[in-house]
Structures are given as structure tokens and as C-alpha cells.
Amino acid sequence: MKRILFCVSTLLFLLSCNNKKEHTLEVTATAYNSLPEQTHKDHAAITAWGDTLKPGMKSIAVSRDLIPKGLDHNTEVKIKGLDGNYKVLDKMNKRWEKKIDIYFGVGREKALEWGKKQVEITWYTEEEQ
């Protein structure tokens, strides 16, 4: 059943990408939580773009060097090995490059279990005419 859901999700994602250019990149992926010690202490669930994160959301933060590559606010991203699509809702400190942070709600243990991995991500941009 899980495999069927993955296939259907991937197919729907690809069908929604008409007239779009596919991009694939290997990046370093870490995990983060909406906890004061990991984000802004007064607004732990508010992203750099002003979105409010809620546990269960499939969201990522991107290093700022990836934004000009098309990984801008609200871009949908497929992370190889993970189910579903993730939305770019946050951006990281300028010191990071070629990196994403996957949102794990408030479950610090799950984020620590994820650790740091190399992953392949796929996203689409409008094809220039």
C-alpha cells in the first residue's frame, strides 16, 4: 500500500509539472524543529518568509544559494527516499550552502534520529519560452 501511495503521489507531482523544467540536485539534509533554541526564541514557529509552521507540515528550509536556482518560497520539492512533496517555507542563515533543513515539528528526538544525510531533491521551474 505504501508503495502504491508513493507511485500515485509521484505521478500526480509529475503531471502537475507541464511546461516546467525539472531540476535535480544532491544536497546535505539536516532536520530542525520549531523550538526556541533552534529558531527565533520569541517566534519559534514563524519562518523567515513569515509562514507559521505546524507539526505535521511537510516543509523545508533552503540555503540561500539555492533560491536563485528556483528553490524559492512555496516551491514544491520531492526528496528521494521520503514520501510526498515538501514545500519551501523557510530559508537558512547565509553561512550555509547547498543544504536543506527538513521540518520535524516539535519532535526533537525524530530530528536527531534523522541526523545529517546526503539526499537527492527534485523540483520544477517554469520553462522559459
Buried (B, 14 or more C-beta within 10 A) or exposed (E): EEEEEEEEBBEEBBEEBEEBEEBEBEBBBBBBBBBEEBBEEEEBBBBBEEBEBEEEBBBBBBBBBBBEBBBBBEBBBBBEEBEEBBBBBBBBEEEBEEBBBBBBBBEBEEBEEBEEEEBEBBBBBEEEE
